[in-house]
Amino acid sequence: MDMVENVTENQENTDEDTVKSEKDINQSESPPETFEENENWYYMPDSILLNIFQYLTPKELTIAGEICKSWHRVSRDEFLWKDLFYQTYKIDPDIGIMPGKTSWLGEFKRLTYHTPLLQTEVLKAHSHQVLHVSFSHNGKMFATCSKDGYIFVWESEYPVRIKYLHDMKTFSWKYTQFSQFNSSDTLLLVSGVHFGTPLSTSGEIAVFRLAPGFDLQCRIINKPYDIFGTWYSEHYLLSGNLCWLAHLVSTSLLWLNKANQESSSEHVPIMTQLFRFYNGNASSVRAIMVANCLTPEQAKSEEQQNQPSSSSVKGERGNPPSHKDISSTSSNDTVQEEPVVLRHASSRLQYSTLEGGFMNWKKLGDGFEYANPIQYNQEYRQVEMEKKTQENDKESDNSQWDEENESGESSNTEEGDNDELSNNCEKYLIFTTGSKTYTPHQVGFKRIKNFKFPTRLDPGPSLRERIAQRERERERQNSYAFFTNWVDYESVADQFDKVDHLIDLHGHIIGMGLSPDHRYLYVNTRPWPRGYVITNPLQPPPIAQEIDIHVIDLVTLKQVGTMLRAHKAYTPNNECFFIFLDVCDEYVASGAEDKHGYLWDRHYGVCLAKFPHSDVVNSVAFNPRDSEMLVTTSDDYTVKVWRSRAVVRSLGLDEDSFPRGMEVRNRRKFQKSSCNID
């Protein structure tokens, strides 16, 4: 014990209980000659060293591993790092290791070195509030929208630089608010707001071709503007329109549009109506998105294909030889291991295993607040356990696809377009709406089945037929009191498309994000008070100053996870705006009104970091090809790029020269146990 204490006391006094570096962890040093002559240390069993090392912090454990080969081997013990992992990041011990991962040391390194944390660039090209950011699917570009009316397209390689830009105020736009790349990254959808009166809801969608130049393809009316618009397929996009029918009653029309609206004939359609929804109580359809539709049978088949083999699970759970003196408790009915307690467990190990270690919103020694974790139900965990994380083995195919698409050549023939729609898998139209008040508080789902885009416009009745029809309509209205009661939905329901499913989240929905596999939908909401009563649809209940995150399974259309009081928002109902969030395979990120962006681990549910700005953070986005890169946009007119420590080192840069986000983890010294280890 004296040697261990001497090693730890001579090290640099720092608040960061972290691994020194991956290089330090992976390297092994030859033991000094004087050490080999000390038979007591040389022949000390691994079990004794293991019980000594359990008192060390991650940094101290790494330093101890540099003493000799024997210590290095024991310092990499998976059971030690498993406990350090749970203790450092305050993870519920009932949550096992991420599917597809086999090393707790590797997971510790991932959360320490491979999460975006360092602020490598601050982009100040915008002259007003930056509202949205989106990445291309190949990860080579990202686009930003701002109230200055510009759309910027950036190259994501370090250092980030502007590739394209366009001033949308030349089209009478007030500002740009949303952007999205199509699946081949050849076209960019940009959504904006028109100049008009303060109560105007008119907006527009513009489509740009990215190569060989930033050329405008088409412009499409979009009303209300907070429908945003979205890509339906490679060359088709969705837009909206709103028509008022009566007091507090309207209809939302969703249109399918061709991205290339050049036509050889006036009889060839460039858009067609997809759905017509009924809106009551002054509500409307907003924030549309499209997800691939997975049936329960397809999801089950995919899970069976991705389920780990019994041999791989057995290898993952096997104990290394150094664990002879460690007792573990595990169940044969569960796939994941229970947290392991050493025979001579320290108070730190007992705390990690028995208490779970949640310290939500509790001040730690460094004065930092913990953000609440994402709480998933058993159904989500069961699905996740059955799905083994697979590496992307299509890298070469995708890179070849990217090179082909950079030329900007694409087929726009009518036959190709029809094949594109008819061969598409069924999709879900996802949108926000409401039935109790005008603020969006429900998530709606409508299945889009395969169909063919019309090849020719229906000319309709002739002039003589239209005149005769008008006369008959006038006579019918004069013969009896003809009146359509739009307020009574049951009497006019046959004139509208029916929503397949609605989920009421009992709060103002301010953001949605789709997981990369289109299986889960993450929703930002500001909840209403418990027991609220709405008597006037124009006066919704007051909303909380905290943002909840809800997780919805798109196969069962049920909520499978929640995170209550996750981050902050302050604006009232009539001033509430969108706070965008993004989801990748490993992490979840969101903006907030408390001048920070937030990062959570998607599997373990814990908050990992906060990214400071000097004003509201409106949007966040991961690089889809590199989850170690995150971009945040803010009302402080800036776009900030965050990269991991590992990426910064790979670029040959000094990580200490960059500002860093605020890491959310336990920084307190671990107390030594008073138990006897003899």
C-alpha distance (Angstrom), angle and dihedral (degrees) to the residues before:
residue distance angle dihedral
M1 . . .
D2 3.83 . .
M3 3.79 91.5 .
V4 3.82 92.0 49.1
E5 3.80 91.3 49.6
N6 3.80 91.8 48.2
V7 3.79 90.7 51.3
T8 3.79 94.0 49.6
E9 3.81 96.6 42.1
N10 3.80 93.1 53.3
Q11 3.80 93.6 55.1
E12 3.77 126.5 98.8
N13 3.81 112.6 -81.2
T14 3.80 106.2 -121.2
D15 3.80 136.7 155.7
E16 3.79 93.0 -135.8
D17 3.80 110.4 94.5
T18 3.75 93.9 -166.8
V19 3.75 141.3 122.6
K20 3.79 112.8 -80.4
S21 3.78 96.0 -129.9
E22 3.78 140.7 -45.0
K23 3.76 88.6 -107.7
D24 3.79 90.6 55.0
I25 3.79 91.8 47.6
N26 3.79 94.8 49.6
Q27 3.81 98.8 43.5
S28 3.79 123.3 83.0
E29 3.79 126.3 -157.9
S30 3.77 129.4 -149.7
P31 3.81 113.7 -107.7
P32 3.81 116.5 -106.6
E33 3.79 116.3 -104.8
T34 3.80 92.3 -118.9
F35 3.78 89.3 56.0
E36 3.79 93.2 53.7
E37 3.79 90.0 53.1
N38 3.80 90.8 58.4
E39 3.79 100.6 86.2
N40 3.81 93.9 -172.2
W41 3.80 91.9 62.6
Y42 3.78 96.7 32.8
Y43 3.81 94.3 56.0
M44 3.80 96.2 36.2
P45 3.83 108.4 131.4
D46 3.78 118.5 -114.2
S47 3.80 89.6 -119.3
I48 3.83 91.0 62.7
L49 3.80 92.3 48.0
L50 3.77 89.2 47.0
N51 3.79 91.7 54.8
I52 3.81 90.2 48.6
F53 3.80 94.2 47.4
Q54 3.79 92.2 53.6
Y55 3.82 88.0 76.3
L56 3.81 93.4 59.3
T57 3.77 129.8 95.1
P58 3.83 118.5 -124.5
K59 3.81 91.7 -97.4
E60 3.80 93.1 47.0
L61 3.80 91.1 46.9
T62 3.80 91.1 53.9
I63 3.81 91.8 49.0
A64 3.80 91.0 49.1
G65 3.79 88.4 53.3
E66 3.81 89.3 62.6
I67 3.82 93.4 63.0
C68 3.80 97.7 81.2
K69 3.78 143.0 -28.8
S70 3.79 93.4 -93.1
W71 3.80 92.8 52.5
H72 3.78 90.4 43.2
R73 3.81 91.0 55.6
V74 3.80 93.5 48.9
S75 3.82 92.8 43.3
R76 3.80 88.9 61.7
D77 3.79 92.5 55.5
E78 3.80 109.8 140.7
F79 3.80 94.3 -141.0
L80 3.79 91.0 56.6
W81 3.79 92.2 50.1
K82 3.78 91.9 44.4
D83 3.78 90.6 59.7
L84 3.81 92.4 42.6
F85 3.79 88.9 50.8
Y86 3.81 94.2 53.4
Q87 3.80 92.8 42.5
T88 3.80 98.3 45.6
Y89 3.80 97.2 46.7
K90 3.82 96.7 33.4
I91 3.80 94.9 -125.3
D92 3.79 124.3 175.0
P93 3.84 105.1 -103.3
D94 3.81 90.1 -138.4
I95 3.82 89.0 69.6
G96 3.79 112.8 87.8
I97 3.77 129.0 -152.9
M98 3.80 118.1 -61.7
P99 3.83 112.1 -85.4
G100 3.78 110.2 -97.2
K101 3.82 93.1 25.1
T102 3.80 121.0 105.8
S103 3.81 105.4 174.5
W104 3.80 127.5 70.1
L105 3.79 88.9 -165.3
G106 3.79 88.0 54.5
E107 3.80 90.7 50.3
F108 3.81 90.7 49.4
K109 3.80 89.7 51.6
R110 3.82 90.7 47.3
L111 3.79 93.9 55.2
T112 3.81 91.6 41.0
Y113 3.80 103.4 41.9
H114 3.79 108.0 12.8
T115 3.80 102.6 52.7
P116 3.82 118.5 94.2
L117 3.80 105.3 -101.3
L118 3.82 111.5 132.8
Q119 3.80 119.6 83.8
T120 3.79 100.4 -134.1
E121 3.82 98.9 167.6
V122 3.80 138.8 21.3
L123 3.82 111.4 -163.0
K124 3.80 115.7 -156.8
A125 3.80 102.3 174.2
H126 3.82 93.2 115.3
S127 3.80 118.4 82.1
H128 3.82 96.9 -158.8
Q129 3.80 141.8 31.6
V130 3.83 112.8 -40.4
L131 3.80 108.3 -135.9
H132 3.80 108.2 178.5
V133 3.80 145.5 13.2
S134 3.81 129.3 -167.9
F135 3.81 133.7 177.0
S136 3.77 130.4 -137.8
H137 3.80 114.6 -114.8
N138 3.81 92.3 -111.9
G139 3.81 90.6 52.9
K140 3.81 93.7 -127.2
M141 3.82 96.3 111.1
F142 3.77 141.2 28.3
A143 3.80 130.8 -168.5
T144 3.81 129.4 -144.7
C145 3.82 130.0 -160.3
S146 3.77 125.8 -157.3
K147 3.78 145.4 176.1
D148 3.81 87.7 -110.1
G149 3.82 86.0 78.6
Y150 3.81 96.1 -115.5
I151 3.77 131.2 123.9
F152 3.81 113.0 -152.3
V153 3.80 125.9 -166.9
W154 3.81 114.0 -161.1
E155 3.80 134.3 -166.5
S156 3.79 106.2 -122.3
E157 3.81 98.3 -149.6
Y158 3.79 115.9 105.7
P159 2.95 118.4 -63.6
V160 3.81 95.8 36.2
R161 3.80 114.4 -135.4
I162 3.81 136.8 177.6
K163 3.80 115.2 -93.9
Y164 3.83 102.5 172.5
L165 3.79 136.9 1.4
H166 3.79 138.0 176.1
D167 3.80 134.1 -173.7
M168 3.81 105.3 -132.4
K169 3.81 92.5 -171.4
T170 3.81 85.7 84.5
F171 3.84 85.4 72.4
S172 3.84 92.7 51.6
W173 3.79 91.4 -98.0
K174 3.76 117.8 154.4
Y175 3.80 93.1 -156.7
T176 3.81 143.5 -30.4
Q177 3.80 117.2 -106.2
F178 3.82 112.0 170.7
S179 3.81 141.0 19.5
Q180 3.80 136.8 -176.1
F181 3.82 134.5 -179.1
N182 3.79 120.1 -136.2
S183 3.81 118.7 -118.1
S184 3.82 94.9 -91.0
D185 3.83 94.1 42.9
T186 3.80 91.4 -124.8
L187 3.83 96.1 112.9
L188 3.80 132.7 43.2
L189 3.81 123.5 -153.6
V190 3.82 113.3 -150.4
S191 3.81 121.9 -172.0
G192 3.78 124.2 -163.1
V193 3.79 148.2 163.0
H194 3.80 124.7 -105.1
F195 3.77 124.4 -129.4
G196 3.80 110.1 -102.1
T197 3.77 145.7 109.9
P198 3.82 118.8 -31.1
L199 3.82 89.5 -103.0
S200 3.80 94.6 49.0
T201 3.81 115.8 120.7
S202 3.80 97.1 -175.0
G203 3.78 118.2 131.4
E204 3.77 141.0 160.4
I205 3.80 141.0 -143.6
A206 3.80 122.4 -140.0
V207 3.81 125.5 -167.8
F208 3.82 120.3 -153.0
R209 3.79 128.8 -167.2
L210 3.80 108.3 -132.5
A211 3.79 100.0 -157.3
P212 2.95 139.3 84.3
G213 3.84 85.4 -0.8
F214 3.78 139.4 -9.6
D215 3.82 94.4 -92.6
L216 3.80 125.1 167.4
Q217 3.81 112.6 -116.6
C218 3.81 102.8 -179.3
R219 3.81 146.4 -30.5
I220 3.81 123.3 -133.0
I221 3.81 130.1 -170.9
N222 3.82 112.6 -115.9
K223 3.81 121.2 -171.2
P224 2.95 127.3 -149.4
Y225 3.77 93.5 24.0
D226 3.82 93.2 -140.4
I227 3.80 90.0 70.0
F228 3.84 79.7 81.3
G229 3.82 94.6 -169.5
T230 3.79 128.4 -119.7
W231 3.79 143.0 -150.8
Y232 3.79 114.8 -93.7
S233 3.80 95.1 -175.2
E234 3.79 140.3 -23.3
H235 3.83 96.3 -61.1
Y236 3.82 103.8 12.6
L237 3.80 130.1 77.7
L238 3.80 137.3 -175.9
S239 3.80 125.8 -122.7
G240 3.79 133.7 169.7
N241 3.77 145.2 -137.1
L242 3.80 132.4 -165.8
C243 3.82 124.9 -146.2
W244 3.80 123.2 -176.6
L245 3.81 115.7 -135.6
A246 3.81 103.0 175.1
H247 3.78 141.1 -23.0
L248 3.84 106.7 -39.5
V249 3.83 89.9 -10.0
S250 3.80 124.3 106.8
T251 3.78 142.3 149.5
S252 3.80 126.9 -125.0
L253 3.80 115.1 -145.2
L254 3.79 118.3 -160.4
W255 3.79 116.9 -158.9
L256 3.79 131.1 -161.3
N257 3.82 109.2 -142.4
K258 3.77 135.4 -170.5
A259 3.79 112.5 -120.5
N260 3.80 89.2 -143.2
Q261 3.80 105.9 51.1
E262 3.78 97.3 -179.0
S263 3.80 107.5 122.1
S264 3.79 133.2 -172.8
S265 3.81 91.8 -143.9
E266 3.79 138.6 25.2
H267 3.80 87.6 -127.0
V268 3.83 92.9 62.0
P269 3.83 109.2 92.1
I270 3.79 121.8 -131.5
M271 3.82 95.9 -172.9
T272 3.78 138.3 26.5
Q273 3.79 134.5 -170.3
L274 3.79 112.7 -102.8
F275 3.83 104.7 177.9
R276 3.79 140.7 -0.7
F277 3.80 114.4 -156.7
Y278 3.79 130.2 -170.0
N279 3.81 117.8 -125.7
G280 3.79 124.2 -163.3
N281 3.80 134.1 -177.2
A282 3.83 92.6 29.1
S283 3.82 92.6 -63.3
S284 3.80 127.0 134.7
V285 3.80 142.3 -177.3
R286 3.82 112.7 -83.5
A287 3.81 142.4 167.0
I288 3.80 98.5 23.7
M289 3.81 123.2 -165.5
V290 3.81 135.3 169.8
A291 3.82 126.0 -132.5
N292 3.78 131.4 -177.6
C293 3.78 108.8 -102.1
L294 3.81 114.2 -121.8
T295 3.79 116.6 -169.0
P296 3.82 117.9 -148.4
E297 3.81 88.8 -108.3
Q298 3.81 91.9 53.5
A299 3.79 91.9 46.3
K300 3.81 91.7 49.3
S301 3.80 91.5 48.7
E302 3.79 91.0 49.2
E303 3.80 91.6 48.7
Q304 3.81 91.5 51.1
Q305 3.80 90.4 51.1
N306 3.80 91.7 48.8
Q307 3.81 96.1 42.9
P308 3.82 112.2 117.0
S309 3.77 116.7 -112.0
S310 3.79 119.0 -109.8
S311 3.79 91.2 -111.1
S312 3.80 92.9 55.8
V313 3.78 92.1 48.4
K314 3.77 91.1 49.5
G315 3.79 91.5 51.0
E316 3.79 90.4 49.3
R317 3.79 93.5 53.7
G318 3.80 97.8 41.2
N319 3.81 117.1 116.7
P320 3.81 119.2 -124.1
P321 3.82 116.7 -124.7
S322 3.81 92.8 -100.5
H323 3.83 90.0 67.8
K324 3.79 96.3 74.2
D325 3.79 92.9 114.1
I326 3.80 96.7 41.7
S327 3.80 119.7 97.2
S328 3.79 117.6 -151.1
T329 3.76 133.6 -172.1
S330 3.77 116.6 -142.4
S331 3.76 136.6 157.0
N332 3.77 125.5 -131.1
D333 3.79 89.4 -145.1
T334 3.80 95.2 61.9
V335 3.77 130.0 64.3
Q336 3.81 97.1 -148.1
E337 3.78 124.3 69.0
E338 3.77 122.2 -114.7
P339 3.82 114.9 -120.5
V340 3.79 108.5 -80.7
V341 3.80 124.5 -127.8
L342 3.80 120.1 -156.1
R343 3.78 118.2 -125.2
H344 3.80 91.4 -111.6
A345 3.77 94.5 35.8
S346 3.75 119.8 -170.3
S347 3.79 122.0 -135.8
R348 3.79 87.3 -103.1
L349 3.80 92.4 58.8
Q350 3.78 93.0 44.9
Y351 3.79 91.1 50.8
S352 3.79 92.3 50.0
T353 3.78 93.5 49.6
L354 3.78 104.4 36.6
E355 3.79 104.6 32.9
G356 3.79 101.4 35.0
G357 3.76 93.2 -135.9
F358 3.82 102.1 -115.1
M359 3.81 110.9 161.9
N360 3.79 101.2 169.8
W361 3.81 114.4 -176.2
K362 3.79 90.0 -13.1
K363 3.79 119.8 139.4
L364 3.78 113.6 -114.1
G365 3.76 129.5 -161.7
D366 3.80 91.9 -83.2
G367 3.81 92.8 52.0
F368 3.80 93.8 -112.8
E369 3.79 124.1 139.5
Y370 3.77 121.2 -130.9
A371 3.78 115.6 -131.3
N372 3.78 117.8 -135.8
P373 3.82 118.3 -94.1
I374 3.79 126.4 -121.9
Q375 3.81 108.8 -99.3
Y376 3.82 112.4 -149.9
N377 3.79 123.1 -169.2
Q378 3.80 125.3 -126.4
E379 3.80 93.0 -96.0
Y380 3.81 91.8 61.1
R381 3.80 92.3 46.0
Q382 3.80 91.4 49.9
V383 3.80 92.3 52.4
E384 3.80 91.0 45.9
M385 3.80 92.1 49.9
E386 3.79 90.8 53.8
K387 3.78 93.3 50.5
K388 3.78 115.4 73.0
T389 3.74 114.9 -153.6
Q390 3.80 108.4 -111.1
E391 3.78 126.5 -155.4
N392 3.76 116.2 -120.6
D393 3.80 102.4 -101.6
K394 3.80 92.2 175.0
E395 3.79 95.1 77.3
S396 3.78 94.3 114.4
D397 3.80 92.7 44.9
N398 3.79 91.5 49.2
S399 3.79 93.3 47.7
Q400 3.79 89.8 51.6
W401 3.80 88.9 47.9
D402 3.80 90.1 51.0
E403 3.80 92.5 51.7
E404 3.78 91.2 51.0
N405 3.80 92.3 49.1
E406 3.80 95.2 47.7
S407 3.77 88.0 73.2
G408 3.81 87.0 66.4
E409 3.78 93.1 -132.7
S410 3.79 114.5 142.5
S411 3.75 135.8 157.6
N412 3.80 114.0 -108.9
T413 3.77 99.8 172.1
E414 3.78 117.3 136.0
E415 3.80 91.9 -120.8
G416 3.79 91.1 52.9
D417 3.80 91.3 48.5
N418 3.79 92.8 51.2
D419 3.79 91.1 48.4
E420 3.80 88.5 50.4
L421 3.82 91.4 57.2
S422 3.80 98.9 38.6
N423 3.81 93.8 47.1
N424 3.80 94.0 48.2
C425 3.78 118.7 109.6
E426 3.78 116.4 -114.0
K427 3.78 113.1 -82.7
Y428 3.78 140.1 -158.9
L429 3.76 120.4 -124.2
I430 3.81 104.6 -146.2
F431 3.79 121.7 -167.8
T432 3.79 144.0 151.0
T433 3.78 121.5 -111.4
G434 3.81 141.1 142.2
S435 3.77 142.9 -135.7
K436 3.82 102.1 -171.4
T437 3.80 102.1 45.8
Y438 3.79 142.0 -3.5
T439 3.81 94.5 -95.1
P440 3.84 113.8 90.9
H441 3.80 108.3 -105.4
Q442 3.82 102.5 147.6
V443 3.80 133.7 66.9
G444 3.80 112.3 -139.9
F445 3.81 127.8 -157.2
K446 3.80 127.7 -161.6
R447 3.80 123.6 175.1
I448 3.81 114.4 -130.6
K449 3.79 110.2 -151.3
N450 3.79 124.5 -158.5
F451 3.79 114.5 -81.1
K452 3.78 141.5 159.2
F453 3.76 122.6 -109.0
P454 3.84 109.9 -120.3
T455 3.79 112.4 -101.3
R456 3.80 96.8 -159.4
L457 3.79 135.1 31.1
D458 3.79 118.4 -114.2
P459 3.83 104.3 -119.5
G460 3.81 90.8 -152.8
P461 3.82 125.8 -152.0
S462 3.78 121.6 -20.0
L463 3.80 122.7 -106.3
R464 3.81 91.9 -97.7
E465 3.80 91.3 50.1
R466 3.81 92.0 49.0
I467 3.82 91.7 51.2
A468 3.80 91.2 50.0
Q469 3.79 91.5 47.5
R470 3.80 90.8 50.9
E471 3.82 91.1 52.0
R472 3.80 91.8 50.7
E473 3.80 90.2 49.5
R474 3.81 91.5 50.8
E475 3.80 92.0 49.9
R476 3.79 91.5 49.8
Q477 3.80 92.0 51.4
N478 3.81 91.2 49.6
S479 3.80 94.0 47.2
Y480 3.83 94.7 61.5
A481 3.76 140.1 -5.2
F482 3.77 100.6 -72.6
F483 3.78 111.5 -166.2
T484 3.80 133.4 151.2
N485 3.78 111.4 -143.8
W486 3.80 100.2 -148.1
V487 3.79 91.5 175.6
D488 3.81 90.4 66.1
Y489 3.80 101.2 73.2
E490 3.81 95.0 -172.8
S491 3.80 91.7 61.0
V492 3.83 93.6 52.6
A493 3.81 101.2 29.3
D494 3.81 92.4 110.8
Q495 3.82 89.7 66.1
F496 3.81 94.1 61.3
D497 3.78 139.4 58.0
K498 3.77 114.7 -106.9
V499 3.79 120.0 -124.6
D500 3.81 109.9 -122.0
H501 3.79 97.4 -144.7
L502 3.81 139.6 -1.2
I503 3.81 128.5 -162.4
D504 3.80 115.5 -164.1
L505 3.82 112.2 -149.8
H506 3.83 94.9 -177.5
G507 3.77 95.3 -130.4
H508 3.79 144.7 65.5
I509 3.83 109.5 -66.8
I510 3.80 109.6 -139.9
G511 3.81 104.4 167.4
M512 3.81 146.3 8.4
G513 3.79 134.3 -162.4
L514 3.81 131.2 -174.0
S515 3.81 124.4 -142.6
P516 3.84 114.5 -120.1
D517 3.82 92.3 -109.5
H518 3.85 91.2 50.6
R519 3.81 89.5 -123.9
Y520 3.81 100.6 113.2
L521 3.79 134.8 39.2
Y522 3.82 119.1 -153.9
V523 3.81 115.1 -157.1
N524 3.82 130.4 -166.7
T525 3.82 112.5 -146.8
R526 3.77 137.4 170.4
P527 3.81 103.7 -143.5
W528 3.78 127.7 -131.9
P529 3.83 120.9 -128.1
R530 3.78 118.0 -83.8
G531 3.78 113.9 -92.9
Y532 3.81 93.0 18.5
V533 3.81 118.9 172.8
I534 3.81 122.2 -158.0
T535 3.79 113.1 -153.8
N536 3.80 97.7 160.0
P537 3.84 120.1 39.1
L538 3.81 88.8 -151.4
Q539 3.81 91.0 58.3
P540 3.82 108.8 56.6
P541 3.81 120.6 -173.0
P542 3.80 118.5 -86.5
I543 3.78 113.7 -89.0
A544 3.79 128.2 -130.5
Q545 3.78 123.4 -105.4
E546 3.80 90.0 -126.8
I547 3.80 128.7 75.2
D548 3.80 121.3 -130.9
I549 3.80 122.8 -156.9
H550 3.81 118.2 -145.0
V551 3.82 123.8 -166.9
I552 3.83 118.3 -149.9
D553 3.81 125.2 -167.5
L554 3.82 106.8 -135.7
V555 3.81 92.1 -155.9
T556 3.80 97.6 55.6
L557 3.84 94.8 21.1
K558 3.80 89.7 -134.5
Q559 3.78 133.1 125.4
V560 3.80 110.2 -102.4
G561 3.79 101.5 170.5
T562 3.79 144.0 22.1
M563 3.77 137.6 -173.5
L564 3.79 111.6 -162.6
R565 3.79 123.5 -153.8
A566 3.77 90.2 -0.9
H567 3.81 101.6 156.6
K568 3.78 140.0 -11.4
A569 3.82 139.0 -83.9
Y570 3.79 128.5 164.2
T571 3.82 112.1 179.2
P572 3.84 118.8 109.2
N573 3.80 125.3 -118.2
N574 3.78 97.2 -87.7
E575 3.81 92.2 50.3
C576 3.80 99.1 37.4
F577 3.81 114.5 130.5
F578 3.79 139.0 -174.2
I579 3.81 119.7 -75.2
F580 3.80 105.4 -167.6
L581 3.80 122.7 -146.6
D582 3.80 131.6 -169.7
V583 3.80 134.7 -152.7
C584 3.81 130.2 -156.8
D585 3.81 130.5 173.5
E586 3.81 93.7 -84.3
Y587 3.81 108.3 21.5
V588 3.80 146.0 37.6
A589 3.81 121.4 -149.2
S590 3.79 133.5 -176.8
G591 3.76 141.3 174.0
A592 3.81 123.6 -123.6
E593 3.78 141.6 -169.3
D594 3.81 92.8 -117.4
K595 3.84 89.7 81.8
H596 3.80 94.2 -100.5
G597 3.76 139.7 100.3
Y598 3.81 116.3 -140.5
L599 3.80 132.8 -142.3
W600 3.82 125.6 -162.6
D601 3.77 131.3 -179.7
R602 3.78 104.9 -115.8
H603 3.82 97.3 -145.5
Y604 3.80 102.2 38.1
G605 3.81 92.5 35.3
V606 3.81 95.3 -140.4
C607 3.79 125.3 134.8
L608 3.80 109.5 -113.1
A609 3.80 106.5 -179.9
K610 3.79 148.3 -4.6
F611 3.81 121.9 -140.7
P612 3.81 113.4 -148.2
H613 3.80 126.0 -138.7
S614 3.79 129.7 165.5
D615 3.83 93.4 -117.5
V616 3.82 142.1 16.7
V617 3.82 115.4 -34.7
N618 3.81 104.6 -136.2
S619 3.79 103.9 178.5
V620 3.80 143.9 9.3
A621 3.81 131.8 -169.1
F622 3.81 136.1 -175.9
N623 3.76 122.4 -142.2
P624 3.85 100.1 -109.0
R625 3.82 90.7 -143.2
D626 3.80 95.6 42.8
S627 3.81 119.5 32.8
E628 3.82 87.9 -172.5
M629 3.82 88.5 76.4
L630 3.81 121.4 73.1
V631 3.81 129.6 174.0
T632 3.82 123.5 -156.7
T633 3.82 127.7 -170.0
S634 3.77 127.1 -160.8
D635 3.78 148.2 -178.1
D636 3.81 86.1 -109.0
Y637 3.86 86.4 82.6
T638 3.81 92.8 -111.5
V639 3.79 137.7 115.2
K640 3.80 113.5 -151.7
V641 3.80 125.2 -160.3
W642 3.80 117.5 -153.0
R643 3.80 123.5 -166.3
S644 3.79 133.6 178.6
R645 3.78 124.7 -100.5
A646 3.80 89.6 -113.7
V647 3.81 92.1 55.2
V648 3.81 92.2 47.4
R649 3.80 90.3 52.3
S650 3.80 91.7 47.3
L651 3.82 87.8 55.5
G652 3.80 89.3 55.7
L653 3.82 92.7 -113.9
D654 3.78 130.1 139.0
E655 3.80 108.1 -112.2
D656 3.81 91.6 -157.1
S657 3.80 89.8 64.9
F658 3.82 93.0 64.1
P659 3.81 128.1 74.6
R660 3.76 112.5 -115.7
G661 3.76 136.6 -148.6
M662 3.78 122.5 -109.8
E663 3.80 110.3 -87.4
V664 3.79 115.0 -141.4
R665 3.78 108.3 -146.5
N666 3.77 143.1 103.5
R667 3.80 109.9 -71.4
R668 3.80 98.4 171.6
K669 3.78 122.9 115.8
F670 3.78 113.5 -103.1
Q671 3.79 114.4 -117.8
K672 3.76 119.1 -124.7
S673 3.76 119.4 -119.6
S674 3.77 121.3 -113.7
C675 3.80 92.2 -146.1
N676 3.79 120.7 116.5
I677 3.80 114.2 -110.0
D678 3.79 96.3 -168.2
